[in-house]
Amino acid sequence: NAGVTQTPKFRILKIGQSMTLQCTQDMNHNYMYWYRQDPGMGLKLIYYSVGAGITDKGEVPNGYNVSRSTTEDFPLRLELAAPSQTSVYFCASSSDRRDQPQHFGDGTRLSIL
Amino acid sequence: GNSVTQMEGPVTLSEEAFLTINCTYTATGYPSLFWYVQYPGEGLQLLLKATKADDKGSNKGFEATYRKETTSFHLEKGSVQVSDSAVYFCALSWGYQKVTFGIGTKLQVIP
């Protein structure tokens, strides 16, 4: 009953460091997403993928990169971390049907100092 | 483009009070509508959904009706509990899983 699993749950980075946020799902969903959630600002889409090997930018892609080599995994890469990237990051997955919901992980809380 | 407008919070209610959180949308075609709930320290999870006009979604005492004539999907609960304290997001989905979320409404229920 794992669903969407994100690691790590918490991380503190120094300015200029890089890291990868991991996301894996066991529901065989084709669609996967990365969002960031800032206090009082709702969710903003960073990147999404419609299947292995296919990714596309969302609203706020600058400073991030993604890859999708398998159906299960969708890692998010932060290069040259900046304080503006301090946020809570959520990974989600879904089938391709519009009447089905997205399934979210529990998030990664990232602070850039 | 498609959009969701959700009432801003926070909303503070006493236990057993009636809850309404307003959500209106702008969309072409026939989107599906969702309410998600986010408890502290967790990700969003589906609360209820409706996929066509006049559908009523319900779960855990919460209800929402897909009103195409007023482009609304208001969330209601007759008697809230402290355990309902959370952030609630309205969302619409169209095409191949294109989703727009509202900004979220924080609900605090006090004993």
Interface residues (C-beta under 8 A of the other chain):
Chain A: V4 Y31 G40 M41 G42 L43 V50 F90 A92 S94 S95 D96 R97 R98 D99 Q100 P101 Q102 H103 F104 G105 D106 G107
Chain B: P31 S32 F34 Y36 G41 E42 G43 L44 Q45 L46 K49 T51 F89 S93 W94 G95 Y96 Q97 K98 V99 F101 G102 I103 G104
